[in-house]
Amino acid sequence: MENPTFLVVQATPNPDNQEDLQKYGSQSYAILAKHGGVPVASYNVDSVMDAGAKPAVIGVFSFPSQQAIQDLLVNDPDYQQLVPFRDKGFSDIRFFVCSAPSQ
């Protein structure tokens, strides 16, 4: 059995496209749950300590495996239908797959 894997999402909503953001948000959590995804935490980003751009929020989601994240983000046709809304609803969004170091 694999250790839990975490999907960390760094995002900045597009203030000019709330409609697509709402559509993405209203449907993405059900698809996430279908793949075993569980929201762990959500944070507003107050400041950054380097020269990089400041995202608005960071979300952390737990999944049973890296394959489950792959199945969600790449292989799920329902999620793929939401990608255009995601891409218009956020001015910037990045996904990071994280796991605990091997012992």
C-alpha positions as CSV (number, residue, x, y, z in Angstrom):
1,M,0.0,0.0,0.0
2,E,1.3,3.4,-1.0
3,N,1.7,6.2,1.5
4,P,-0.8,9.1,1.0
5,T,0.2,11.5,-1.6
6,F,-0.6,15.2,-1.5
7,L,-1.7,17.5,-4.2
8,V,-0.8,21.1,-3.4
9,V,-2.5,23.7,-5.6
10,Q,-1.2,27.2,-5.8
11,A,-3.8,29.5,-7.5
12,T,-4.9,33.0,-8.2
13,P,-8.5,33.5,-9.3
14,N,-9.1,35.6,-12.4
15,P,-11.2,38.6,-11.1
16,D,-12.5,39.2,-14.6
17,N,-14.1,35.7,-14.9
18,Q,-16.0,34.8,-11.8
19,E,-18.6,32.8,-13.8
20,D,-16.0,30.2,-15.1
21,L,-14.4,30.1,-11.6
22,Q,-17.8,29.3,-10.0
23,K,-18.5,26.6,-12.6
24,Y,-15.1,25.0,-12.0
25,G,-15.4,25.2,-8.2
26,S,-19.0,23.8,-8.1
27,Q,-18.0,20.6,-10.0
28,S,-14.4,19.9,-9.3
29,Y,-14.7,18.8,-5.7
30,A,-17.1,15.9,-6.6
31,I,-14.7,14.7,-9.2
32,L,-11.8,15.0,-6.8
33,A,-13.7,12.9,-4.2
34,K,-14.4,10.2,-6.9
35,H,-10.6,9.7,-7.0
36,G,-10.2,9.5,-3.2
37,G,-9.2,13.1,-2.9
38,V,-9.8,14.7,0.5
39,P,-9.4,18.5,1.2
40,V,-6.8,18.9,4.0
41,A,-6.3,22.6,4.2
42,S,-6.7,25.9,2.4
43,Y,-4.7,29.0,3.1
44,N,-4.7,32.6,1.9
45,V,-1.2,33.7,0.9
46,D,-0.3,36.8,2.9
47,S,3.1,37.4,1.5
48,V,6.0,35.7,-0.3
49,M,9.6,35.7,0.8
50,D,11.2,35.7,-2.6
51,A,10.9,37.5,-5.9
52,G,8.3,35.1,-7.3
53,A,4.7,36.0,-7.9
54,K,2.3,35.8,-5.0
55,P,-0.6,33.4,-5.4
56,A,-3.9,34.2,-3.7
57,V,-4.4,30.8,-2.2
58,I,-2.8,27.4,-1.5
59,G,-4.9,24.3,-1.1
60,V,-3.7,20.9,0.1
61,F,-5.5,17.7,-0.8
62,S,-4.7,14.1,0.3
63,F,-5.0,11.2,-2.2
64,P,-4.4,7.5,-1.8
65,S,-1.6,7.4,-4.4
66,Q,0.1,9.4,-7.2
67,Q,-1.9,7.3,-9.7
68,A,-5.1,8.7,-8.2
69,I,-3.9,12.2,-8.9
70,Q,-2.9,11.3,-12.4
71,D,-6.3,9.7,-12.9
72,L,-8.0,12.9,-11.8
73,L,-6.0,15.5,-13.6
74,V,-5.1,13.7,-16.8
75,N,-7.4,10.7,-17.3
76,D,-10.8,11.7,-16.1
77,P,-13.1,12.8,-18.9
78,D,-15.4,14.7,-16.5
79,Y,-12.4,16.7,-15.2
80,Q,-11.1,17.3,-18.7
81,Q,-14.5,19.0,-19.5
82,L,-13.8,21.4,-16.6
83,V,-10.3,22.4,-17.7
84,P,-11.4,25.2,-20.0
85,F,-13.4,26.7,-17.1
86,R,-10.4,26.2,-14.8
87,D,-8.0,27.9,-17.3
88,K,-10.3,30.9,-17.7
89,G,-11.3,31.1,-14.0
90,F,-7.8,31.4,-12.7
91,S,-5.2,33.8,-13.9
92,D,-2.5,31.4,-12.5
93,I,-2.8,27.9,-11.2
94,R,-0.1,25.3,-10.5
95,F,-0.3,21.7,-9.2
96,F,2.4,20.0,-7.1
97,V,2.4,16.3,-6.3
98,C,4.1,15.7,-2.9
99,S,4.9,12.6,-0.8
100,A,6.8,11.9,2.3
101,P,10.5,11.1,1.9
102,S,11.4,7.4,1.9
103,Q,12.6,6.1,5.2
